[in-house]
Amino acid sequence: MKLTDFFAAQLEREAALSKKALQRVPEGKADWKPHAKSMPFGYLATLVACMPDWIAMTIDRDELDLKPPSGQGYKPPATDTNAKLLAAHDECVGRGIAALRKTTDEFLATPWKLLVGGQVVMEDPRYKVIADTFTHLAHHRGQLTVYLRLNDVAVPSIYGPTADDKTF
């Protein structure tokens, strides 16, 4: 099996799981945080919704600077309603899958860089960056389910049943 096919199938599976959690994000809680050091609920939900776009960026660009000297960094879409959040997720998943379907395994072996303020902080083959994106997504989606629980929102089953959702 080609890596591109493997990653596209994995993205489709993970996107469906993320969508189950994103559908339950309550409106009007964008600024809520469980702790002063935690990220706001809205930011976290947008991160989970848009992380599949990182796959497209990894394929379509040779690098990403999180704080470019020009100040014109990545701007996530507006997701101030649940409908916008879910639409952004669908668009980001679509871009990720489209990018995987147009590339090759050979290209995924080429280097990709992450920079902060013009300084390289990571350089790895694209396939490793994409694989790490799935782990990163699972981590933040897990955080999102904790935020749901702390806001008395039923937590959907992701990799197994929850106290609220016994389906699996």
N, C-alpha and C positions, 0 to 999 in steps of 0.2 A: 504494500500500500504506500502511496506517495504521502509525504508529509503534508502537502497542501490539502489533500483529501481528508487526512486524519484531523488536521486542525479545523477544517471547515465543519466536519461532523461534530467535533468537540464544541465548537462555537455554537452550533445549532442547539446542542443539548444544554449547554450552560446558559444560553440566552433564555430558553424556556424556563429554567429554574429561577433565573434572576427576575424574569417577568412576574412570576408568582409572588415574589416579595415586593416588587415595585408596585404592583396593583394594589397593595394594601397600605402604601405610604399615605398617611392622612394629610389632608390639606390644612394649612394654617399652622403648621408645626416646623416650618423651614428653619427657624432660628433656635429650636429646642436642642439642648445638649444635655447628656447625662452627667457631665462633669465639665469644669472650666477648661480642662486640657483636651476635651473631646471636640471633634469637628461637629458643626451643626447638622441637624437631620437633613435639611434640604441639600446641603453640599454633598453629604454622604450618598443620598439617593441619586443625585445627578452623577456622581462618580461611578456608582454601580451601573447606572443606565448607559453611560457613555464610554465605559472602559473598552467595550468591543471595538470602538473606533481606534484604539491604540494599535490594534492589529493592522488596520489600514495604514496608519502613520508609519508603522515599522516597515511596511512594504513600500509605500509610496514616497517616503522621505529617507534620506541617508542619516539624518540626525534630528533631534528635537532639543531645543534649549528651553528649559522651564522658566528661566528668567533672562531672556535675551537682553543684551545691552540696549537695544532699540526700545525695549519696553513693550513690544508688540507680541506677547506670548499667546499661547492657546487660550481661547475663551470658550467655555462650555455654553451650550444653548440655554435659553431661558426655559426653566422647568417649574414655574410657579404654580402650575396646576397638575393634577395627576394625569390628565389627558396629554399635556405637553411633555411630561416626564416619560410616559409610555411611547409617545410618538418619537421622542428623541432616542429612546432605547431601540425602537424598530429601525430608525435611520442608521444608527451607529452599528447595529448588527448587520444590516444590509451592506454597509460600506466595508465592514470587516470580511464578510463572506465574499463579496465581489473582488476585493483585493486578493484574497487567497486563491480564488478561481482563475485569476489572470496571471499569477506568478508561477514560478517553478521551484522545485526543491533545490536546484543549483543556486538560484538567487537567494533562497532562504539561508544558505551557508555563508553569504557575504556579510561583512561587518556593518553594524549599526551603532550609533553613538547617542548617548544621553548627556546633555550638557546643562550646566547651571551657571548663568552669568558668563557664558563663553568658555567655561572650563569643562573638560570632559570628566564626567564622574563615573561613566560606565561605557564599555565598548565590548560587545559580544556579537556572535552570529545572530542573524535575525530569527532563526528557528528557536534559539534559546530565549530571546526576548519575548517571543510569542508564547512559548511554554510558560515562562514566568508570569506573563499577563494573566493566564488562567488561574494560577495560584493566587496572584494578587486579587483577582476578581472574587475568588472564593472567600478570601480573608475579609474583604470589605462587605461582601454580601452577608457573611456571618455577623459582622458588626451591625448591619442593617436589621437583621432579625432580632438582635438584642434591643435595638432602638424600638422596634415594633412592640416587643414584649413590655418594655418599660413604659410604653404609652397605651397599654391595655388593648393592643391590636392583636388579633389572632395571628399566630405565626404559622405560615404554610410549611408543609413538608418540603424539604429540599432533597437531601440524600437519604432521608428516612422520616418516619412519622414524628410529629411533635405533640405536645399536650393538647394543642388545639385542632390538629389535623392528623387524623390517624391513617389517612390514605397514603399509599406508597405504591 
